């Protein structure tokens, strides 16, 4: 039987007004991948921050090799062989790969940094995780997948015996996930104990051995990794979810968004489509296919070279966000934290961002009017909060996404572009977002949904547009399409185009 390296017993953590953990138990064993599963706000992040020394528990204890330990800092955890890879990378973009791998403990020779040895050590670590990158490459020039592997290499540089991975596959393509899983299996076979957090249920049986489910700050179950997905969902949310993709097709109405011949040199070429009232049109394709670039151009965030965009028959000028919003177009960006929210502001202020200009008279903002509208939408969306003044940064990912969508409901946007609307949020919150999409289309709105999650695209769309290398290469009826159909189009070699 595997040796128990790390054990958490009865961990409790309280923040002002919130019990984040309430008696959580967890054990990590050598040569095992232990999946942590739970909704946003269930306590997963708080748990791993205690195990990595970022937080101190208010109750309970942590044992390493059977002995109680006091993890006061991240350094304490690292000295015990506990390394954590957070969802938001802890890398310095301006430094080289080698410098990042040796950060805080560079090899020295005669009192100076031994650059040659540092780069040799980096090459050894990079070879171990299968990354063909020169140690002198600036981290800021790497793609997301390679940054992920550099984070793993950094953990290996610490001789980690326990590796905690927080949503490592959230921004990776299918092929990149396969490479990551190969590394994880290799580390498991070498005896590393791995805690693996994911919202992708299909990954659990593929990579996991055991699963601990957290709900409302408590560990509610420990089950084998081959447990059926519907059972896992029921444990996570405390209730059965009968249908993960509850799409209710609405009657198609008039075209609300029409895009014709849209082109931006080097990004996308001759893209044409329409979205009708009551319809969800999904946009699929590989990373780099041009989906987000098209969405930003349609919304006016980026200029385009030729083509036209019509909203309810009105032509929009290129590169004019205000005109797009005035016409009733809304965009929920892929990066909700960086582009969709003001994290230090309250929920009410964020919900009123789009309509603040309309609520301003003689230079003064009608705050009462904005607050009334914000309260109505917050209640409609079921945002879990202590009040409208609560900072958005303190919300779970699912509730943050509701706020991003909610500001467009306050503005009564007729066409909503959703770019990766459920990335990084749990199954329960996803279903709530899907139900909101249904409510929008049933009330006559139109939705253009970009997603890398093929089951989501198939389950929630009426029609699917597929992009490859900046071109629209096909359209499928969702009810008749399969994942293989979509992928066959997504890997199409487009004549006259080039990879970016």
C-alpha positions as CSV (number, residue, x, y, z in Angstrom):
1,X,0.0,0.0,0.0
2,X,1.2,3.5,-0.8
3,X,2.8,5.5,2.0
4,X,0.8,8.4,3.4
5,X,3.0,11.5,2.9
6,X,0.6,14.3,3.9
7,X,-2.5,14.3,6.0
8,X,-5.0,17.1,6.9
9,X,-7.2,16.5,9.9
10,X,-10.2,18.6,10.8
11,X,-8.9,21.8,9.1
12,X,-10.9,24.9,9.9
13,X,-10.5,28.4,8.5
14,X,-12.7,31.4,9.2
15,X,-12.6,34.7,7.4
16,X,-14.8,37.7,8.5
17,X,-18.3,36.6,8.1
18,X,-17.4,33.4,6.2
19,X,-16.5,29.9,7.4
20,X,-14.2,28.8,4.5
21,X,-13.3,25.4,5.9
22,X,-15.2,23.5,8.6
23,X,-13.5,20.2,9.6
24,X,-11.9,19.1,6.3
25,X,-9.9,15.8,6.1
26,X,-7.5,14.9,3.3
27,X,-4.7,12.4,2.8
28,X,-2.1,12.3,0.0
29,X,-0.1,9.1,-0.7
30,X,3.0,8.3,-2.6
31,X,2.5,7.3,-6.2
32,X,-1.1,8.6,-6.3
33,X,-3.2,11.3,-8.0
34,X,-5.8,12.5,-5.5
35,X,-8.4,14.7,-7.2
36,X,-10.0,17.6,-5.2
37,X,-13.5,18.3,-6.5
38,X,-16.1,20.9,-5.5
39,X,-18.0,24.0,-6.6
40,X,-16.4,27.4,-6.6
41,X,-16.5,28.5,-3.0
42,X,-16.5,25.0,-1.6
43,X,-13.1,25.6,0.1
44,X,-10.6,24.0,-2.4
45,X,-8.4,27.2,-2.7
46,X,-8.4,27.8,1.0
47,X,-7.4,24.2,1.6
48,X,-4.4,24.2,-0.8
49,X,-3.3,27.6,0.6
50,X,-3.1,26.1,4.1
51,X,-1.2,23.1,2.8
52,X,1.2,25.4,0.9
53,X,1.8,27.7,3.9
54,X,0.0,30.7,2.5
55,X,-2.7,30.5,5.2
56,X,-2.6,29.3,8.8
57,X,-5.6,27.2,9.9
58,X,-7.8,28.2,12.8
59,X,-8.3,24.6,13.8
60,X,-7.2,21.1,13.0
61,X,-3.7,20.1,12.0
62,X,-1.4,19.0,9.1
63,X,0.9,16.0,9.3
64,X,3.8,15.2,7.1
65,X,5.3,11.7,7.4
66,X,3.0,11.2,10.4
67,X,4.4,14.1,12.3
68,X,2.4,17.4,13.0
69,X,3.9,20.4,11.2
70,X,3.5,24.2,11.5
71,X,3.3,25.7,8.1
72,X,3.8,29.4,8.7
73,X,5.2,30.3,5.3
74,X,5.5,29.0,1.7
75,X,9.1,28.4,2.5
76,X,8.2,26.0,5.4
77,X,6.1,24.0,2.9
78,X,8.8,23.9,0.3
79,X,11.4,22.7,2.8
80,X,9.1,19.8,3.6
81,X,8.8,19.0,-0.1
82,X,5.4,20.5,-0.7
83,X,5.1,22.4,-4.0
84,X,2.0,24.2,-5.4
85,X,1.2,25.2,-9.0
86,X,-1.5,27.8,-8.9
87,X,-4.0,28.4,-11.7
88,X,-2.5,31.9,-12.1
89,X,1.2,31.2,-12.7
90,X,3.8,32.4,-10.2
91,X,6.4,33.2,-12.9
92,X,8.3,36.5,-13.7
93,X,7.7,37.2,-17.4
94,X,10.8,39.5,-17.6
95,X,13.2,36.8,-16.5
96,X,14.5,33.9,-18.4
97,X,13.3,30.3,-17.9
98,X,16.5,29.4,-16.1
99,X,16.3,32.5,-13.8
100,X,12.7,31.6,-13.0
101,X,13.6,28.0,-12.2
102,X,16.4,29.2,-9.8
103,X,14.5,32.1,-8.4
104,X,15.5,32.8,-4.8
105,X,18.2,30.1,-4.7
106,X,20.5,30.6,-7.7
107,X,23.7,28.5,-7.8
108,X,26.8,30.5,-6.9
109,X,30.5,30.4,-7.6
110,X,32.9,32.7,-5.8
111,X,30.0,34.7,-4.5
112,X,28.5,35.3,-7.9
113,X,25.6,33.6,-9.7
114,X,26.9,30.7,-11.6
115,X,25.0,31.3,-14.9
116,X,26.4,28.2,-16.6
117,X,25.4,25.8,-13.9
118,X,22.0,27.5,-13.6
119,X,21.3,27.0,-17.3
120,X,22.6,23.4,-17.1
121,X,20.2,22.7,-14.2
122,X,17.4,24.3,-16.1
123,X,18.1,22.2,-19.2
124,X,18.0,19.0,-17.1
125,X,14.6,20.0,-15.6
126,X,13.1,21.0,-18.9
127,X,14.2,17.7,-20.5
128,X,12.5,15.9,-17.6
129,X,9.2,17.6,-18.4
130,X,9.6,17.3,-22.1
131,X,9.9,21.0,-23.0
132,X,12.2,21.9,-25.9
133,X,12.8,25.5,-24.9
134,X,16.2,27.3,-24.5
135,X,16.9,28.2,-20.8
136,X,17.7,31.7,-21.9
137,X,14.2,32.3,-23.3
138,X,12.2,35.0,-21.6
139,X,9.2,33.4,-19.9
140,X,6.9,36.2,-21.2
141,X,7.5,34.8,-24.7
142,X,6.2,31.4,-23.9
143,X,2.7,30.1,-24.6
144,X,0.4,29.0,-21.8
145,X,1.2,25.3,-22.2
146,X,5.0,25.9,-21.9
147,X,4.5,28.2,-18.9
148,X,2.6,25.3,-17.3
149,X,5.5,22.9,-17.9
150,X,8.0,25.5,-16.5
151,X,5.9,25.7,-13.3
152,X,6.1,21.9,-13.0
153,X,9.8,22.0,-13.6
154,X,10.1,24.6,-10.9
155,X,8.4,22.3,-8.5
156,X,10.8,19.5,-9.5
157,X,13.7,21.8,-8.8
158,X,12.5,21.9,-5.2
159,X,12.6,18.0,-5.1
160,X,8.9,18.1,-4.3
161,X,7.5,15.0,-2.8
162,X,4.0,16.5,-2.7
163,X,2.7,18.4,-5.8
164,X,-0.5,20.4,-5.6
165,X,-1.9,21.4,-9.0
166,X,-4.7,23.9,-9.2
167,X,-6.8,23.8,-12.4
168,X,-3.7,22.9,-14.5
169,X,-5.8,22.1,-17.7
170,X,-8.0,25.1,-17.6
171,X,-6.4,26.9,-20.5
172,X,-4.8,23.9,-22.4
173,X,-5.8,22.4,-25.7
174,X,-6.6,18.7,-25.9
175,X,-3.1,17.8,-27.2
176,X,-1.5,19.9,-24.5
177,X,-3.6,18.2,-21.8
178,X,-2.4,14.8,-23.1
179,X,1.2,15.9,-22.7
180,X,0.5,17.3,-19.2
181,X,-1.1,14.0,-18.2
182,X,1.9,12.1,-19.4
183,X,4.1,14.2,-17.1
184,X,1.7,13.7,-14.2
185,X,1.7,9.9,-14.6
186,X,5.5,10.0,-14.8
187,X,5.7,11.9,-11.5
188,X,3.2,9.5,-9.9
189,X,5.2,6.5,-11.0
190,X,8.3,8.2,-9.4
191,X,6.5,8.2,-6.1
192,X,5.3,11.8,-6.0
193,X,2.0,12.4,-4.1
194,X,-0.2,14.7,-6.3
195,X,-3.3,16.7,-5.4
196,X,-5.1,17.6,-8.7
197,X,-7.9,20.2,-8.8
198,X,-10.2,20.2,-11.9
199,X,-13.7,21.2,-13.0
200,X,-13.5,18.9,-16.0
201,X,-15.2,15.7,-14.8
202,X,-14.1,13.7,-17.9
203,X,-10.5,14.1,-16.7
204,X,-11.0,12.5,-13.3
205,X,-11.1,8.8,-14.3
206,X,-8.3,9.4,-16.8
207,X,-5.8,10.8,-14.4
208,X,-7.1,10.2,-10.8
209,X,-6.9,7.4,-8.3
210,X,-9.1,8.8,-5.5
211,X,-11.4,11.8,-5.2
212,X,-12.3,14.0,-2.2
213,X,-15.4,16.1,-2.7
214,X,-15.7,19.4,-0.8
215,X,-19.0,21.2,-0.3
216,X,-19.7,24.3,1.7
217,X,-16.3,24.1,3.4
218,X,-16.6,20.4,4.4
219,X,-15.2,17.2,3.0
220,X,-18.4,15.3,2.2
221,X,-17.1,12.2,0.5
222,X,-14.0,10.2,-0.6
223,X,-14.7,8.0,-3.6
224,X,-12.8,6.1,-6.3
225,X,-11.9,8.1,-9.4
226,X,-14.0,5.8,-11.6
227,X,-17.2,7.0,-9.8
228,X,-19.9,7.9,-12.3
229,X,-20.0,11.6,-13.2
230,X,-23.6,12.1,-12.2
231,X,-22.8,10.8,-8.8
232,X,-19.9,13.2,-8.5
233,X,-22.1,16.1,-9.5
234,X,-24.7,15.1,-6.9
235,X,-22.0,15.0,-4.2
236,X,-20.6,18.4,-5.3
237,X,-23.9,20.4,-5.4
238,X,-25.9,18.4,-2.8
239,X,-28.7,17.8,-5.3
240,X,-29.1,15.8,-8.5
241,X,-28.6,17.6,-11.8
242,X,-30.8,15.8,-14.3
243,X,-29.5,17.5,-17.4
244,X,-26.1,19.1,-17.6
245,X,-26.9,21.0,-20.8
246,X,-30.5,22.1,-20.4
247,X,-30.9,23.7,-23.8
248,X,-34.4,24.7,-24.7
249,X,-34.5,25.8,-28.3
250,X,-36.6,28.9,-28.8
251,X,-38.5,30.1,-31.9
252,X,-36.1,31.7,-34.3
253,X,-36.9,35.3,-35.1
254,X,-35.4,38.1,-37.2
255,X,-31.6,38.4,-37.6
256,X,-30.2,40.5,-34.8
257,X,-26.5,40.2,-35.6
258,X,-25.2,40.0,-39.2
259,X,-21.5,39.8,-40.1
260,X,-20.4,40.0,-43.7
261,X,-17.0,39.5,-45.2
262,X,-15.2,40.6,-42.0
263,X,-11.4,40.7,-42.5
264,X,-8.4,41.7,-40.5
265,X,-5.0,41.0,-42.1
266,X,-3.1,38.3,-40.2
267,X,-6.0,37.5,-37.9
268,X,-9.1,36.4,-39.9
269,X,-10.4,36.6,-43.4
270,X,-13.9,36.8,-45.0
271,X,-15.9,35.8,-42.0
272,X,-19.7,35.9,-42.6
273,X,-22.6,34.7,-40.3
274,X,-25.8,35.8,-38.7
275,X,-27.4,35.2,-35.3
276,X,-31.2,35.4,-35.0
277,X,-33.5,36.2,-32.1
278,X,-34.0,33.2,-29.8
279,X,-30.9,31.5,-31.1
280,X,-27.6,30.3,-29.6
281,X,-24.9,30.1,-32.2
282,X,-21.8,28.3,-31.0
283,X,-18.3,29.0,-32.4
284,X,-15.8,26.2,-32.2
285,X,-12.2,25.8,-33.3
286,X,-8.7,25.2,-32.0
287,X,-6.7,27.7,-30.0
288,X,-5.4,30.3,-32.5
289,X,-8.3,29.8,-35.0
290,X,-9.3,33.4,-34.7
291,X,-12.5,33.1,-32.7
292,X,-11.7,35.6,-30.0
293,X,-10.3,38.0,-32.6
294,X,-13.5,38.0,-34.5
295,X,-15.6,38.5,-31.4
296,X,-13.5,41.5,-30.4
297,X,-13.8,43.0,-33.9
298,X,-17.5,42.6,-34.0
299,X,-17.8,44.3,-30.6
300,X,-15.6,47.2,-31.7
301,X,-12.7,46.4,-29.3
302,X,-10.4,45.9,-32.4
303,X,-10.6,47.5,-35.8
304,X,-11.0,45.4,-39.0
305,X,-9.9,46.1,-42.5
306,X,-13.0,45.3,-44.5
307,X,-16.5,43.8,-44.2
308,X,-19.4,45.0,-42.1
309,X,-21.3,44.3,-38.9
310,X,-25.0,45.0,-38.5
311,X,-27.0,44.9,-35.3
312,X,-30.8,44.9,-35.9
313,X,-30.1,46.2,-39.3
314,X,-27.9,49.1,-38.2
315,X,-24.3,49.2,-39.5
316,X,-21.7,49.6,-36.8
317,X,-18.5,51.6,-37.4
318,X,-15.2,49.7,-37.1
319,X,-13.4,49.9,-33.7
320,X,-16.2,51.8,-31.9
321,X,-17.2,50.0,-28.7
322,X,-19.6,52.7,-27.6
323,X,-21.5,52.4,-30.9
324,X,-21.8,48.7,-30.4
325,X,-23.1,49.1,-26.9
326,X,-25.6,51.7,-28.0
327,X,-26.9,49.3,-30.7
328,X,-27.5,46.6,-28.0
329,X,-24.4,44.5,-28.4
330,X,-22.6,43.1,-25.3
331,X,-19.4,41.1,-24.9
332,X,-18.4,38.8,-22.0
333,X,-14.7,38.4,-22.5
334,X,-12.6,35.3,-22.1
335,X,-10.5,37.0,-19.3
336,X,-13.3,38.0,-16.9
337,X,-10.8,39.2,-14.2
338,X,-8.6,41.3,-16.5
339,X,-11.2,42.6,-19.0
340,X,-14.7,42.0,-17.6
341,X,-14.5,43.3,-14.0
342,X,-13.1,46.0,-11.7
343,X,-12.0,43.6,-9.0
344,X,-11.5,46.2,-6.3
345,X,-15.0,47.7,-6.8
346,X,-18.3,46.4,-5.4
347,X,-20.8,44.1,-7.0
348,X,-23.3,47.0,-7.5
349,X,-20.7,49.2,-9.1
350,X,-19.6,46.4,-11.5
351,X,-23.2,45.7,-12.5
352,X,-23.7,49.4,-13.3
353,X,-20.5,49.8,-15.4
354,X,-22.3,49.7,-18.8
355,X,-25.2,51.9,-17.9
356,X,-23.3,54.5,-15.8
357,X,-23.2,56.9,-18.8
358,X,-26.9,56.7,-19.3
359,X,-27.5,57.3,-15.6
360,X,-25.4,60.5,-15.5
361,X,-27.2,63.9,-15.6
362,X,-25.3,67.2,-15.5
363,X,-22.1,65.4,-14.5
364,X,-23.7,63.5,-11.6
365,X,-24.4,59.7,-11.5
366,X,-27.9,58.7,-10.4
367,X,-26.5,56.1,-7.9
368,X,-29.9,55.2,-6.5
369,X,-31.2,54.3,-10.0
370,X,-28.1,52.2,-10.7
371,X,-28.3,50.5,-7.3
372,X,-32.0,49.6,-7.8
373,X,-31.2,48.0,-11.2
374,X,-28.2,46.2,-9.8
375,X,-30.1,44.7,-6.9
376,X,-32.8,43.5,-9.3
377,X,-30.3,41.7,-11.6
378,X,-28.3,40.3,-8.7
379,X,-31.4,38.7,-7.3
380,X,-32.5,37.5,-10.7
381,X,-29.1,35.8,-11.2
382,X,-28.9,34.4,-7.7
383,X,-25.5,36.0,-7.0
384,X,-24.2,34.7,-3.7
385,X,-23.1,37.8,-1.8
386,X,-23.2,39.6,1.5
387,X,-24.5,42.8,-0.3
388,X,-24.0,45.0,-3.3
389,X,-20.9,46.6,-1.7
390,X,-19.0,43.4,-1.4
391,X,-15.8,43.5,-3.5
392,X,-16.1,41.4,-6.7
393,X,-12.6,40.0,-6.1
394,X,-14.0,38.1,-3.1
395,X,-16.6,36.2,-5.1
396,X,-16.2,32.7,-6.5
397,X,-15.5,32.3,-10.2
398,X,-19.1,31.4,-11.0
399,X,-20.5,34.4,-9.2
400,X,-17.9,36.7,-10.8
401,X,-19.1,35.4,-14.2
402,X,-22.7,36.1,-13.2
403,X,-21.7,39.7,-12.5
404,X,-20.0,40.0,-15.9
405,X,-23.1,38.8,-17.6
406,X,-25.4,40.7,-15.3
407,X,-24.0,44.2,-16.3
408,X,-25.3,43.4,-19.8
409,X,-28.7,42.4,-18.4
410,X,-28.8,45.8,-16.6
411,X,-28.1,47.4,-20.0
412,X,-30.7,45.2,-21.8
413,X,-28.2,44.1,-24.5
414,X,-30.1,42.4,-27.4
415,X,-27.1,40.4,-28.6
416,X,-24.7,38.8,-26.2
417,X,-21.3,37.5,-27.2
418,X,-20.0,35.0,-24.7
419,X,-16.3,34.1,-25.0
420,X,-15.5,30.9,-23.0
421,X,-18.5,31.7,-20.6
422,X,-17.9,28.7,-18.2
423,X,-14.1,28.4,-18.2
424,X,-12.8,27.8,-14.6
425,X,-16.3,27.5,-13.0
426,X,-17.8,24.4,-11.5
427,X,-20.6,22.2,-12.8
428,X,-23.4,23.7,-10.6
429,X,-22.4,27.2,-11.7
430,X,-22.2,26.1,-15.3
431,X,-25.8,24.8,-15.3
432,X,-26.9,28.2,-13.8
433,X,-25.2,30.0,-16.7
434,X,-26.8,27.7,-19.2
435,X,-30.2,28.3,-17.7
436,X,-29.5,32.1,-18.0
437,X,-28.7,31.6,-21.6
438,X,-32.0,29.8,-22.1
439,X,-33.8,32.6,-20.4
440,X,-32.2,35.2,-22.6
441,X,-33.1,33.4,-25.9
442,X,-36.6,32.7,-24.6
443,X,-37.1,36.4,-24.2
444,X,-36.0,37.1,-27.7
445,X,-32.3,37.8,-27.3
446,X,-29.5,36.3,-29.4
447,X,-26.4,34.6,-28.1
448,X,-23.1,34.0,-29.9
449,X,-21.1,31.5,-27.7
450,X,-17.4,30.8,-28.2
451,X,-16.3,27.7,-26.4
452,X,-13.4,25.2,-26.4
453,X,-15.6,22.7,-24.5
454,X,-17.1,20.6,-27.3
455,X,-19.8,18.9,-25.2
456,X,-20.9,22.4,-24.2
457,X,-21.0,23.7,-27.8
458,X,-23.0,20.7,-28.9
459,X,-25.3,20.7,-25.9
460,X,-26.1,24.4,-25.8
461,X,-26.1,25.6,-29.4
462,X,-28.7,25.5,-32.1
463,X,-26.1,25.9,-34.9
464,X,-22.3,25.6,-34.7
465,X,-19.8,27.7,-36.7
466,X,-16.3,26.1,-37.0
467,X,-13.2,28.2,-37.5
468,X,-9.7,27.2,-38.6
469,X,-6.7,29.4,-39.3
470,X,-8.8,32.6,-39.3
471,X,-11.5,31.3,-41.7
472,X,-15.0,30.1,-41.2
473,X,-14.8,26.6,-42.6
474,X,-18.1,25.1,-41.8
475,X,-21.6,25.3,-40.2
476,X,-23.3,22.4,-38.5
477,X,-26.7,21.8,-37.0
478,X,-25.9,21.0,-33.3
479,X,-28.7,18.4,-33.0
480,X,-27.1,16.3,-35.7
481,X,-23.4,17.0,-35.1
482,X,-20.8,15.0,-33.2
483,X,-17.5,16.0,-31.6
484,X,-15.7,14.2,-34.4
485,X,-17.7,16.3,-37.0
486,X,-16.6,19.5,-35.3
487,X,-12.9,18.4,-34.9
488,X,-12.7,17.3,-38.6
489,X,-13.6,20.8,-39.6
490,X,-11.4,22.4,-36.9
491,X,-8.3,20.8,-38.3
492,X,-9.1,21.8,-41.9
493,X,-6.1,23.1,-43.8
494,X,-7.4,26.4,-45.3
495,X,-6.0,27.2,-48.7
496,X,-4.2,30.6,-48.8
497,X,-4.1,30.9,-45.0
498,X,-1.3,30.6,-42.6
499,X,-0.9,29.6,-39.0
500,X,-0.3,32.5,-36.6
